[in-house]
Amino acid sequence: MSRTPIAVLAIIVVVIGWISAATILADYVRPLHWSIQALYYPVAGFAWVFPVRWLMLWAAHKR
């Protein structure tokens, strides 16, 4: 079986999970100091790239 369909499903699960977790955590970050928010939102916005990148490389047999 090809790795691509597995990776696609895993990416969908990871992205939906990441969005859910980031949204839930944002409720706790919102009342905090603006500097903490300035760190949280970029990290939450970009950190999903690393697991998705790994899955894409795995699907392409480069990992």
C-alpha positions in Angstrom: 0.0 0.0 0.0 1.2 3.5 -0.8 2.2 5.8 2.0 0.5 8.8 0.4 -3.1 8.1 1.5 -1.9 7.3 5.0 0.1 10.5 5.1 -2.9 12.6 3.8 -5.2 11.2 6.5 -2.5 11.8 9.1 -2.0 15.4 7.9 -5.7 16.1 8.1 -5.8 14.7 11.7 -2.7 16.6 12.7 -4.0 19.9 11.3 -7.4 19.6 12.8 -5.9 18.6 16.1 -3.4 21.5 16.0 -6.1 24.0 15.2 -8.3 22.7 18.0 -5.5 22.8 20.6 -4.2 26.2 19.5 -7.8 27.6 19.7 -8.3 26.1 23.2 -5.0 27.4 24.4 -5.6 30.8 22.9 -8.5 31.3 25.4 -6.0 31.0 28.2 -3.4 33.2 26.5 -5.8 36.0 25.6 -6.0 37.6 29.1 -2.2 37.4 29.6 0.3 40.2 28.8 0.7 41.3 25.2 4.3 40.1 25.1 3.2 36.5 25.9 0.5 36.8 23.2 3.2 38.0 20.8 5.2 34.9 21.4 2.3 32.4 21.5 0.4 33.3 18.3 3.4 33.0 15.9 4.5 29.8 17.5 1.0 28.3 17.4 0.7 29.5 13.8 3.9 28.0 12.4 4.8 25.0 14.6 2.3 22.7 12.8 4.7 22.8 9.8 7.2 20.5 11.4 5.0 17.4 11.9 3.4 17.9 8.5 6.8 18.3 6.8 7.9 15.0 8.4 4.7 13.3 7.2 5.2 14.6 3.7 8.8 13.4 3.6 7.7 10.1 4.9 5.1 9.8 2.2 7.7 10.6 -0.4 10.0 7.9 1.0 12.7 10.5 1.8 12.7 9.8 5.5 
